[in-house]
């Protein structure tokens, strides 16, 4: 059963959301503090997130609570229509951005589409082994198989890693990475891809998994096959002493 969290403080919007989400398992939070408490206890399939809330800004909240959003589809639902706000949302890893006032039927279609995407992602093979890495795709966590140490990837770094790892040796152009990882964000540049790839390379150093730059074309992921047999035991959850990512995006 899908679980949906709606973080919204406007009574009239809450009424609309309640009508749209009939048949789904959903919870409401009217403050970021309430949202944080719910996210700590429950893994949600989708989060509808307003930006301006009584106790803070949802962009800052999402950036500092990235580990709690892992795997969930995220739709920002806000009165902010400026390009800078949209850029902030998508750079943080949002899957959609809906400006108020909105058409209730259209929002319902968007919610249904994102939940189908969530289901497709959940049906993928949960464990992937690459070099000295064991990757839990459902939890979006990457571990070193020899020590069990979690590699602290940001939300967007994991998306890039998952894209490249899903088609090893395929060359992905920067525009293709932008489209597949950032989606609708028209303000993100090729340079942002380079920065995230650079950070990802540093974190993967010594694991037998490298990201190669193909001059004039893009990037591809390469795995040292001699290390592949070393990754045997699947790691399903983070070790108790692992520290989850504290940020999203670069």
N, C-alpha and C positions, 0 to 999 in steps of 0.2 A: 504494500500500500504506500502510495506517495505521501510524503509529509511536507507541508508547505508552511513557511513562516512569513507573515505579513508584518512589516515594521512600518507603522503609519499612525499618526496622531490625529488626523482630521476625521471627525465623526462621519461626515458625508461620504468620504472615500471608503471608510471602513464598511459602511452599509453596501456600497457598490461591490466591494471585494467579497463580502459575505454572500451576495447573490451570485457572483461569478464562480465562486469556489464550491458551490453546493455539490456534494458527492465526493469531495476530496477531504482528506484529513488535514485540517489547517489550524494554526494558532495565530493569535494577534499579539503584538507587542507595541505599546504606544511610546516607549522610550528605548534608548539604546541600552540602558541598564537591564531592562526586562529582556531585550533581545539577546544580550550577552549571557544571561542566566539560562535562557532556553537553548541557545546554541551549545552551551556547555553540557547540557543534559541529553540533547536529541540530535541525531543526524538527519538533516533535512534534505529533501530532493530538490527543492526550489525555494529561493528567498526573494520576496518582493520588498524592496528597500527604498524608503523615502530618504531624501538627503538631509533636509532641515528638520531636526527633531528637538524636543524641549531640552534635552541634556547634551546636545552636541551635533557634530557633522558626521554623516554616514560615510563619507569618503575617508576621513581620518579613522573612523571606527573599523572600517573594512581593512585598511592598511595595517592596523595594529592587532587584528584578530584573524589573520589569514588562515591559520590552521583550523579554525572553526568552520570555515566555508568550503573546505576541501571536498570536491566531488559534487557540490550543489550547483545548480543553475541559478544565476543571479540576474534579476531584472530590476534596474533602478526605475522607480516610479516617482516622478518629481515635477515640480513646477518650473524648474530651471531648464530653459531652452537654449542657453548660450553654448557656443562651440567649446569653450574652455571646460565647462562642466561635463559635457559629453566626452571630451578627451580624457578628463580625469577618470570618469567611470570605466571607459574601455581600457585605459592603461592599467587600471587596477584588476582587470580580468572580468569585467561584467559581460554577460552574454546578450543583454538587450537593454535598451534605454527608451522609456515611454514618458512622454511629456504630458502633464495635466493641462487642461482637461482632456480626457481620452474617451474613445468609444468603448463601451463596456464589451461589446461583442468582439471587437478587434483584440482587446486585452485577453479575453478568454481564448481566442485562437492562438495568441502568442504563448500563453501559459501552457496550453495543450501541446504546442510544438516543442517547447523546452522540456516538458516532461517526457515526451517521446525520445528526445535526445538523451536525457538522463537515463532512460531505460536501456537505450542502445549502448551507452557507455558502461552501464552496470553489467551488461551481458558479455562484455569482452573478457578474454582470459584474464584472471585476476593476478597471476604471477608471471613476471617476465624475468629471465636471467640473461644478463649481458656481462661478459668479462668477469670482474670481481663484484658485480652488482646483482642484487635481488630487488626487483621493483614490484611493489604492491600497487597495481593500477587502480583498483577500486578506492583505496585510501589515499592514493596519490603520494606515496612515500617511497623513497629510494634508500636502500641500505647497502653497506659493505658486507658481503657475505662472510668474510673471514672474521670480522669483529662484531657484527651486528649493529655497528654504529650507523645512525641515520644521517644521510647527507642533507643538509638544510637547504633545500631548493625552495625558491619562492614560487608562488602560484603560476606566474608566467614562465619561469624557467622550467617548471615541470611540464607545462604544455608544449614548450619547444622540444624538450627532451623526448616526450611521448611521440610527438610528430616524427622526429628524426629516427627514433628507435623503431617505429612501426614500419619503416621501409629502409632498412640498413643499406648503405651504399648508394641509395637514390640521392641525386643532387636536388636540393630544394632551393629555388631562387629566393631572394629576399622578399619580392612581392608575394610569392606563394606563402612564405612563412607569415608575413603580415596578414594575409587573408585568412589563413587557417588558424592562427593563434589570436589575433586581435579582432578579426571579423569586421564589423561595421565601422571601426574607428578610422575615420578618414584623415585624422591629424597626426597619426603615428608615422614616422619616417623610417627609411632604411637604416639610418644611423642607430635607431633604438634597437633594431634587431642585432646589430653588431655588438652593442653594449651588453645585451642580455647573453648573447653567445659567448662573449669574452668572460663574463662572470661564471657562466655554466662550465666552460672549459676548466677554469681554475678549480672548481669544486669537484670535477671528475678526474683530476690529475691523479695518476697512479692506480686507477681502477681498471685499466685495460680498455676503457671506452674513451674514444677521442672524437672530437668534432673537427673535421678538416674543412678549410676554406678552399674552394675551387675558384681560382682567379677568374673574374669576369662572369661567373655563373651563380655561385651561391655556396651552400654548405651541405655536407653529408656526414653521417655518423659511421664510424668504423670501430669494429670490435676485434680485439686480439683473441682469435679462436682458440689459442692454446690455453687460455684461462677459462674457457666456457665450461669445462667439466668441473671446475672447482666450485661453481655455484650450484649446490645441490639442495640444501634444505630451504623450503619456502619460508619467508618471514611474513607472518600475517598481520602483526601489529607492531607498533613502535616499542622498543625496549623501554622499561620503566624509567631509565635514566636519560632517555632521549629528550632533547629540547626541540619542540616544533618550530617551524619557521615563524618569525615575528614580523614579516613584512611581505607585501605583495608587490611584484614589479620592481624595476630598478630604481 
